[in-house]
Amino acid sequence: MEINYLIMKDASGGTTYLTNQSTSSHYGIPVLQITAEDVDGDFGPADLIGDLDRPETLFPAANIVQSWGRQPERTGDERKAAALYLSQWPEGPQL
């Protein structure tokens, strides 16, 4: 199953995708792929995102996917992709 869902886009053109179309994805498990001015990379659910110089701003990537997956307009396939991503970190947030 191909997974490539746009989660958000910022005013500067930065994007966040839930995708298994990255070389960081293994066995079809999606990663959170962020491309923006201040962040560029692929993240697993337990990876921290934020300003390392301000530790209080750090949060796990799973928070983004969980929030997106809980939106009422998500399709069944989108929810399955979010759940698959989140399941990589059983101690983290789930749908």
C-alpha positions as CSV (number, residue, x, y, z in Angstrom):
1,M,0.0,0.0,0.0
2,E,1.4,3.4,-1.0
3,I,1.2,6.0,1.7
4,N,1.9,9.6,0.8
5,Y,-0.5,12.0,2.7
6,L,0.1,15.7,3.0
7,I,-0.4,16.6,6.7
8,M,0.3,20.3,6.5
9,K,1.9,23.0,4.5
10,D,3.2,26.3,5.9
11,A,3.0,29.8,4.4
12,S,6.7,29.5,3.3
13,G,6.0,26.3,1.3
14,G,7.3,23.9,3.9
15,T,5.5,20.5,3.9
16,T,4.9,17.6,6.2
17,Y,4.0,14.3,4.7
18,L,3.2,10.9,6.2
19,T,4.8,8.7,3.7
20,N,6.4,5.3,3.0
21,Q,7.9,6.7,-0.3
22,S,11.1,7.6,1.5
23,T,14.4,5.7,1.7
24,S,14.0,6.0,5.5
25,S,10.8,3.9,5.3
26,H,11.3,0.2,5.8
27,Y,8.8,-2.6,5.0
28,G,6.1,-0.1,4.1
29,I,6.1,1.6,7.5
30,P,5.6,5.3,7.1
31,V,7.8,8.1,8.4
32,L,7.0,11.7,9.0
33,Q,8.8,13.7,6.3
34,I,9.3,17.4,7.1
35,T,10.8,19.8,4.6
36,A,10.8,23.4,5.9
37,E,13.2,26.3,6.5
38,D,14.1,25.2,10.0
39,V,13.6,21.4,9.7
40,D,14.4,18.9,7.0
41,G,14.3,15.2,7.6
42,D,12.4,12.0,8.2
43,F,11.1,11.3,11.7
44,G,9.9,8.2,13.5
45,P,7.2,8.6,16.2
46,A,9.6,8.9,19.1
47,D,11.9,11.4,17.4
48,L,11.8,14.9,18.9
49,I,11.1,18.0,16.9
50,G,11.7,21.5,18.1
51,D,14.5,23.9,19.0
52,L,17.3,22.0,20.8
53,D,18.4,25.3,22.4
54,R,15.0,25.5,24.0
55,P,14.2,22.0,25.3
56,E,10.8,23.1,26.5
57,T,9.8,23.3,22.8
58,L,10.6,19.7,22.0
59,F,7.8,17.3,21.3
60,P,7.6,13.8,19.7
61,A,6.8,13.5,16.0
62,A,3.9,11.2,17.0
63,N,2.0,14.2,18.4
64,I,1.6,15.6,14.9
65,V,0.4,12.3,13.4
66,Q,-2.0,11.6,16.2
67,S,-3.5,15.1,16.0
68,W,-3.9,14.8,12.2
69,G,-5.3,11.2,12.4
70,R,-8.0,12.3,14.9
71,Q,-9.5,14.9,12.7
72,P,-13.0,14.0,11.6
73,E,-12.3,14.5,7.9
74,R,-9.7,11.7,7.8
75,T,-10.5,8.7,5.6
76,G,-10.3,5.1,6.8
77,D,-7.0,4.7,4.8
78,E,-5.5,7.8,6.3
79,R,-6.4,6.6,9.8
80,K,-4.9,3.2,9.1
81,A,-1.7,4.9,7.9
82,A,-1.5,7.1,11.0
83,A,-2.1,4.1,13.3
84,L,0.6,2.1,11.5
85,Y,3.0,5.0,12.0
86,L,2.1,5.4,15.7
87,S,2.3,1.6,16.4
88,Q,6.1,1.8,16.0
89,W,6.2,3.4,19.4
90,P,3.8,1.4,21.7
91,E,4.5,3.7,24.7
92,G,3.6,6.8,22.7
93,P,0.3,8.3,21.6
94,Q,-2.1,6.1,19.6
95,L,-5.3,6.5,17.7
